[in-house]
Amino acid sequence: MLISVSDFVGVSVASGSRIVKNVSHALASLKPDFIQMPQGREELERTALEFFNVAHFPTCCGAIDCTHIRIISP
């Protein structure tokens, strides 16, 4: 995947690797502002019930929303 993405944007694989690392660290630094896990048993149970009611996921207390887009190298 890294080779395909690097080719697509016109950088070396080494540069692509550094870019992925830097962006990943930048996103991870935003964790306290955007990622919250349930605190305490009551909130954990309520969150699990809400996930079950929406999507029938048993004992789930969190999810990551993302989109996967296939990139075909030219």
C-alpha positions in Angstrom: 0.0 0.0 0.0 2.8 2.4 0.9 4.5 1.8 -2.5 1.2 2.5 -4.3 0.5 5.7 -2.4 4.1 7.0 -2.7 3.9 6.4 -6.5 0.6 8.1 -6.7 1.8 11.3 -5.0 5.2 11.2 -6.6 7.5 10.7 -3.5 9.9 8.0 -2.6 8.8 5.1 -0.3 11.0 6.5 2.4 9.4 9.9 2.2 6.0 8.3 2.1 6.8 6.4 5.2 7.9 9.5 7.1 4.8 11.3 5.9 2.5 8.5 7.2 4.4 8.5 10.5 4.1 12.3 10.9 0.5 12.4 10.0 -0.3 9.5 12.3 1.4 11.2 15.2 -0.4 14.5 14.5 -3.8 12.6 14.5 -2.9 10.8 17.7 -2.1 14.0 19.4 -5.7 15.1 18.8 -7.0 12.1 20.7 -7.9 13.9 24.0 -10.1 16.3 22.0 -12.0 13.8 19.9 -11.9 10.4 21.4 -13.8 9.6 24.6 -14.4 6.3 26.1 -17.2 5.6 28.5 -16.3 6.3 32.1 -17.7 4.0 34.8 -19.8 0.8 34.6 -23.1 2.6 34.2 -22.0 4.7 31.2 -20.2 1.6 29.7 -23.4 -0.5 29.9 -25.5 2.4 28.4 -23.1 2.8 25.5 -23.0 -1.0 24.8 -26.9 -1.0 24.8 -27.0 1.9 22.4 -24.6 0.2 20.0 -26.7 -3.0 20.2 -29.9 -1.1 19.5 -28.4 0.6 16.4 -26.4 -2.2 14.8 -26.8 -5.4 17.0 -23.2 -5.3 18.1 -23.0 -7.2 21.4 -20.9 -5.7 24.2 -19.4 -2.9 21.9 -18.4 0.3 23.7 -16.7 2.2 20.8 -16.1 2.4 17.1 -13.9 4.2 14.6 -15.6 5.8 11.7 -13.6 5.8 8.5 -13.8 5.2 4.8 -11.6 2.9 2.8 -10.9 4.1 -0.8 -9.0 1.8 -3.1 -6.2 3.7 -4.8 -5.0 2.3 -8.1 -1.5 3.4 -9.0 -1.2 4.8 -12.5 
